[in-house]
């Protein structure tokens, strides 16, 4: 809705009221000049009798009708009265007539042709009447000497020309002052946030200044409208940016928590991997020890097999010589002694094999069984040799029985050799598998070392990610603060633009 901020005529009246004060001050200066002239020419009576009323009357009128036409006419007439008074006091010198033209120029401040015409008419009447009175010797002066009406007409012509020009200038000044007042009213309306000032279309056609201001108002209205729309968009965008920054801040916080938990999990995994690596190293050492023990057991079994083969050979020899036992009883006793020694040694070897098998644990369990059988066989061999010793005295009578026992011993030795061979093969297999297990354990240990290194690298990356998350959180908080400031500024801008009424 458009409205007017104020009537330019009211502003013109205020301007004319200020002109009243200025011109009345000028009248006061002229009154002082007249008093000085009175002191120089001893003309106190006209100076006080005419000058004082000419100053006081417009002063009193201006107090009740400031800026009004009556005050302007009174001031204009008083100005011409002071000009006429000074002409009279100086006995009509030409220079004193210049005051008329100066005071007429001052009256242009009223931006009104009527005070100018009134002043010109009054001074014209003054010149005509006082020139006639001067010619009749009435004691008043217009010119130093009256030499006819021609000089009066010349002066009147100058006054008419100047008055006409001043009236034209006053009209122009009135338009400029009114334009200025209109622009001032428009500026006050704009300062109050109103961009709905209604200019008179007729004035816009003849007053370029008002037309330019009207165009400026249209451009300003359009600019404010666009700025308001932009402020609304900026406000909405700032609100969305603030919400988004808060969501990002929450996400970064969750990411920071996740990376912290991941870092702790990776650290725990690294500790577990290191522990497993240590266990794998221990397993590798145990596997190596088991391989060595199995190899040693294999050697012992092979030695036992060799010894048993030797026993089988000895028993075979004993079979061949059984027929000569009677004749070879002493040599048989020696052979029995040898057999007993071998049995004792076999028993010792079997005991050692059992001990080594026990050290091998699960891998040596089969070998322990074989060693136990060997030990039992050695014990039986000892028993057999003892029995052979007892039977030495009855050898001749128990030849067949001895042969049977020898055959039984040979059979058992062969079985023991077979068992010992099987035990050796088993131990060889255990040794090979233990070596394979050791290699696998080595591979596992190497893989765990690599995994530990990779876990440490992952831990460093996770720590770096956590650090980046911290920086991102700080940056996001900064963005959130900037977004909040942007929203505050957008709201302030929106509030400022809301002041304007389009």
HELIX and SHEET records of a PDB file:
HELIX    1   1 UNK A    8  UNK A   41  1                                  34    
HELIX    2   2 UNK A   44  UNK A   46  1                                   3    
HELIX    3   3 UNK A   47  UNK A   51  3                                   5    
HELIX    4   4 UNK A   52  UNK A   64  1                                  13    
HELIX    5   5 UNK A   69  UNK A   89  1                                  21    
HELIX    6   6 UNK A   94  UNK A   97  5                                   4    
HELIX    7   7 UNK A   98  UNK A  106  1                                   9    
HELIX    8   8 UNK A  107  UNK A  110  5                                   4    
HELIX    9   9 UNK A  113  UNK A  135  1                                  23    
HELIX   10  10 UNK A  149  UNK A  191  1                                  43    
HELIX   11  11 UNK A  201  UNK A  206  1                                   6    
HELIX   12  12 UNK A  208  UNK A  320  1                                 113    
HELIX   13  13 UNK A  322  UNK A  324  5                                   3    
HELIX   14  14 UNK A  329  UNK A  360  1                                  32    
HELIX   15  15 UNK A  361  UNK A  364  5                                   4    
HELIX   16  16 UNK A  365  UNK A  391  1                                  27    
HELIX   17  17 UNK A  399  UNK A  498  1                                 100    
END                                                                             
